Amino acid sequence: MKIYVYPADYYGCGHYRLIWPALVAQSLNDPTIDVEIVPPDSIKGMFAHVDKSTGRVHDVTYPRDADAIIIQRPSHLPLVQGIPILREKGVAVIVDIDDDLTAIHPSNPAWAALHPTLQKRGLTTQSWQAVTEGCRAATLVTVSTPALQRKYRGSIDTVVLENCVPESYLEVPRKDSKTIGWAGSLHSHPQDLDVLGPSIRILGERGADFMIV
C-alpha cells in the first residue's frame, strides 16, 4: 500500500500529528506499507483544477500510485472539492484534525483568515467551514481528542489518535530547576496564560523564574 502524507506545516501540528508518526511507520520496514512524507512546499503537492465557468473543481493532480492520502486541516475549498474526486479514483482520503477550527479566538489571526464570510465574498478560498466539509467528504477522520470526535463526527468514521511524544523524550535525564518554561505565543493563543491565574506570581515570589520560549 502506497500512502502519501501531507503535513500542514513544519511545526508542532505537522510533526506531532503526521511527520513523526509517518517516520515511525517508515522505520518498521514493512514491505506491505510504503509511506512517503510530502513537505508543504514539495512539487508532489496536490493541485485542484477549477472549471472557470462553474467555479467547481473538475479534476485533481496527485501521485498516481497513491492508495491513500493523509491531509491535515483541509481549509482550502478547491482541495476539499477534490476529495470526492480522489475517492472516485479509488484513493482513500484520511483527514486529520487537532483543533476545533470553528471555535478560534477572535484575537487569533487565524480567526479572520478562516472566517467563512471572506470565502463567500470571494476574498479567500479558505475557511473553517471548508474543513468541516472536507471531514464529511473523507474516507476517515482522525482527531486528537474525544471532544473533537463528537464535533466532527458525521456519516464517516472518526477515530481518536491522541497526541504523543517520541519515546526518546522519556529517556532525557531529569534536571531539577527553578525555571518554569512556557513555549507558546500570545499572538496566536491570547488566553493560554489566563488559566494559570496568580500561580506564576506566587511561584516567582518563592524564588522561581518564569521564561517564555
N, C-alpha and C positions, 0 to 999 in steps of 0.2 A: 504494500500500500504506500503510495506516494502522498505525503502530507506537506503542504506549504503553510508556514506560519508567518503571519503578517502582524508584527507588533505595532502598536500605535505610535510609540516613541522609543527613545533610547534610555528613558529614565525609569522611575520606580514602577509605573504602570506596565511598561513594556517588559522590564526584566522580571518582576515578581510573577506576572501572570502568564507570559508567553516565552520569553527568551530563556530564562533559567530552566523551566520545565522541558522545553524543547532540547536543550543541551543534555539534560538527563536522559531523555528518550534516545538521543544520538549515542550516548555512552553505553547504552545497553547492547549495541552491536547486534540487534535483532534483524536478520536478513529479510523478515517479512514487513518491516516498518522502515521507511525511508523518509526522514524528517529534514526539511530544509527551511532555514530561517531566512526570510526576505526582509532586509532592512527597509525602513520607511522611504529612503531615497533611492532604492535599487531600481534598475531598469526592468527587473522582473515584476514590478508592481502591476496591479490590475488597472485596466483602463476601460471606462464605460463609454460606449458610442451612443451619442444622443441624436435622435431624429430632429432636425431643425424645425420641421413643420409641426410636429406634435409636442416637442419638448420631452419626449419619453425616451428611455434607453431601449435600443433595439438589439444590441449585442455587447459582449464583453471580451476584451483581450485578457487572457490569463494563461498560465503554464498548461499546455495541453495534456501533459501527463499526470495532472493532479487528480487524485481520487478524493481528496478532502482539502479544504481551505479553512484556516482558522484566522479570524479577524477580530480586532478589538474596537469597541465603541464606534460602530459604523454610522457616523453622523452625516456623512456626505451623501446627499439624496441620490445622485446617479449611481453610486455604489450600491445603495440599498435597493434601487430598482433593478440592479443587475443580479441580485441574489436569486430570484426565481429563475432567471435565465441560466445561471450556473447549475442550479438543481435540475433543470430540464435537460441539461447536457450530461447529467449523471454525476455531478460533483457535489459531495456533501459539504455544506457550509455551516461551520460552527462559529457562533458569535460569543465573545467573552465580554462580560460587563462586571466592573468592580465598583461602580458608583451609581447612585440614583441621579441621573442627569436631569431629571425633571425637578429636582429639589436643590439646585445650585444656589448658593447665597448670592443675592443681588450685587454684593460688593465684589464678588469674584468676576474678573474679566470674562470668564467663560460664559457667564450668565447672558451677557449682551451678545456674545459671539454666536451662541447657540439658540437664541430666542426665536421661536417659530415665526414671529411677526416679520423678521428680516427676510426669512426664506420666502414667505408669501408675497413680499414686496419685490422679490427678485434681486435683493441686495446680497444674498449669500446662498450657497447650496447646502449649508449645514444647519442642523437644528437637533434639539433633543427629541423632537417628535419623530425625526427620521430614524433615530436609534431604536425607538420603540417599534417602528415599522420593520426595521431590519431584524429585530428579535422574532417578530411574528412570522417573517419570511424564511428564517433559518431552519436548518435541519435539527440543530441542537443549540441550546444556550447554556453557557457556563457562567456562574456568578460566584461571588466571594462570600456571601452571607445568606442565611435563610430569609432575611427581610427582603433582599433583592430577588430571591427566588419567588416570593409572593408578589413582588412588584412587577416582574417581567414574565411571570407565568402566563402562557397563552395556550394555543392549540398544539404547541410543540413541546418537546421535553425540555426541562430546565434542571440542571444539576449543580449542586453546591460544591465548589472546589475552593476550600479555604486558603487564604494567603499563608505561605510558609517561608522560612528562610533556609538557605543551604545548610546541610548538616555540619559543614565545616565551621559554621558560626559557633556551634556549641562546643567546639574544641579550642576556642580562643581563651588563653589563660586569663583568669579573673584578676583585675587590679582595682582595689578599692580607691575611691577618690571622693573629694568633697565637691567636685564639679558636677553639676546637673546639666546635661546637654539636651537641646531640642533642635532637631533637624527639620525645620518647617519654614513656611513662608506666609507672613501675614498678608502679603499682596494677594495671594490666591485662597488663603484659608483664614479669613479675618477673625473668626470666633474660636479658633482652636485653643488659644491660650486662656480663654474665659473659663473653661471647665476646671482650670487649676485653682481658681479662686485666689485666696490670700496665701496659698501654700508656699509659693516661691519666696514671697516676702518673709514669711515666718522662718523658712529654712535659711534664708540669707542672714537673718538676724542671729541665727545659730551658727553662722560660720561657713555656710555653703556658698559656692559660686554658681551663677547661672550663665550659661553660654548658649547663644543661638548660633547654629552652624549654618 
